[in-house]
Amino acid sequence: MKFAFTDEQQMLRDTSQAFLADKSTSAAVRAACVSPEHHDAELWQSICEEMYWQGILIPEHVDGLGLGWVEMAIVLEAAGERLLTSPLFAVAQSTAALLGCPASEMRDLLLSSLAAGNVISLAMGNQSGGWDSVGVTANETSTTTVLSGEARFVPFGFAAAKLLVVARDASNTLTLWVVDPQQDGVFVEPTPTMDQTRPMATVRFERAAVSSDQLLATQADELVSDTLALSRILTVADQVGVAQASLDISVDFTKERKQFDRTIASFQAIKHKAADMMLKAESARSLLYYAACTADAWLAGEVDRDALHEAAYMASACASDAAFFNAGCGIQMHGGVGITEEYDIQLYFKRARATESYLGRPSEMREAIACQLLDGDVA
Amino acid sequence: MKLTFTAADEQFREEVADWLNDNLRDEFADIRYRGGPGDEHHFVDERKAWERRLAAGRWTCIGWPDTWGGRAASIEQQVIFHEEYARAGGPGRMGHIGDTLTGPTLLAFGSEEQKAKYLPPIRDGVAFWSQGYSEPGAGSDLAAIRTKAVQDETSGQWKITGQKVWTSLAHESDFVFVLARVDRESSRHHGLGFFLVALDQPGVTIRPITQLTGTAEFNEVYFDDAVCDADDIVGAPGDGWKVAMGLLGFERGVSTLGQQMLFQTELDEIIRIARANGASRDPDIRQRIAEAHIGLKTMRYNSMRMLSGGEDGSLSREAMIYKLYWSSWHRNLGKLAMDVLGPEAELIESGPYELNKLQSLFLFTRADTIYGGTNQIQRNLIAERALGMPKEPRGQGM
């Protein structure tokens, strides 16, 4: 039993943090947010070429690094700490979906494409914004299958070379398709977001014809729900980074700021708030790495789906609360400047809000746990 | 990063479980799940007999070196022992202060004579210890200790005068270790001594403190020229603070997973009641039960990180949040139990004031966030030691 990083994992953490401290500075993040591409394409290129983070989850035979979820979590945690504005989450999410698909030439092609640094986004959000139903249908006509409907909240969908699309078929089961955003009947629109570091798109399908070689998975209900669980774990990693950075920059600020002839960090009202923030960040981190280990164990066939989903619910509830609590307290600790555009704490606050309910509210995560504990037959 | 134990450790787990299964029965059947926090005053004689049974199986003091009758068990093995002990419903350990505090202190700071005199009876489950740190004027501010120890120049014997408080089970113990001032002119953490004192002597008076539960586990202990031999001071006179602080670092969290096993039993009981009485349909209760479940898992993985930390004994960030986390969680659980029970929570089952388990849980968990360092003190420590924020200013005296 060693619930601590291996030397290699520690090294990955150190190099990730160092790389982002240099590249994803406050100025760089702010510039990326308002650039026409909504991110820094050069930075993404250097991530893909120098760090190879896009390949972490991709198996070696399709040009990836063949590492695991702990490694992915380490990098995404560092990304959250530095408000990294890049398609890394989108790419990791699509990789998770593809790994759950049955083996096919197309699947391997797409994984290689991801490994090469191409952006592929997963479109599964429905019109109302909930994640438990899907807004795109796949209907067979006499000659072909057509996709209709709308998928919202598609991460970096506007920058995607390909889109993975979840669609409900006539028998009311889910299917997964790959489409080219340029193809007829597919309309991708960037959607401005309150948190500008996590840009999204809405993808509309107007009788977009798809062929059988674009079909990645049928009977995909479990695949989609497992991908959702894994996506929650990816998001949790980001939230842990946000929770930690919110604590760190706020404590640093209070050590500088003087009132009543002393640093405000010397006031117990501030210290106790900071202690609570650390407790939240460390707890969320413990559940993140538990969930990451569980994802690895699930992929290795050592635990069942229920264990994966439970871990994701718990980690998501805890980390969503932690990130929002810490960023909110962070603003308060900054005092007046906390609500200015100039200071970074507001960027963390917005990112914490964006991730808090992105894949389901914390209360929904707790309700899922409650169902498991309180409903059904007693074991 | 690995969450599973090795095959050798799993084999050790089986050995512990088998032994407990073979021994925690018959005359010991009644003390299963008894004698924990809030229930420590029950079955004292039976639990002392149980200590002797544990000793016969070599299951006391397993973290001690072989030389002193321990097993030199690894951190993992100690964790496993505590987990299996809790799973089997092992009663609150009468010997735990001797096992986990006095023993390691003597092993680190004691003389060979002190080890030879005090360690074997602890190991054999026949000598029981209590701790004398807090005083009426020295709670959170432990260094404000006023109890004095004066040495007789001819005999070398020490005479101790003063008052200790919150001494758990002093009335059922044989010895107490006492932090007392040896230098009359000293203040704060200077000039203290760490003494090993027999409780059965004319200079010691023990008075139980009745708690809000109606029971009395804690005591006030009065010393009025209580006698302590020249050989029974640990370390040099003046080194008391160093010894006392060393002691606080010994436990290293090996019992945390066992503690969580008891918490799980309490949560399971609350869930069972909620399902039976329909509270499980209340949306707020559902959220809080889920939150409690998540909190307990969080505690588990916080502990696993803490236990996987550096061997140098330095206190990691996970270790620093542990007390604040569990005490707050447990206190909330007590309130959750009452809210799940609703009006039923008020009824006393047997008189005059015999509280049931959940009632005691509710009331006694109010102590959790106070003893062993209040939540406020824990937050100060986290802010100062982990986050490098400035220390609290000291008062200027009375």
Interface residues (C-beta under 8 A of the other chain):
Chain A: M1 K2 F3 A4 F5 T6 Q9 V70 L247 V251 T254 K255 R262 T263 A265 S266 Q268 I270 K271 H272 A274 A275 D276 M278 L279 E282 S283 S286 L287 Y289 Y290 A292 C293 A297 M314 A317 C318 S363 M365 R366 E367 A368 I369 A370 L373 L374 D375 V378
Chain B: M1 K2 L3 T4 F5 T6 D9 E76 V79 I271 R272 A274 R275 S280 R286 Q287 I289 A290 E291 H293 I294 K297 T298 Y301 N302 M304 R305 L307 S308 G309 R317 E318 I321 L324 Y325 Q376 Q378 R379 N380 I382 A383 E384 A386 L387 G388 M389 P390 E392 P393
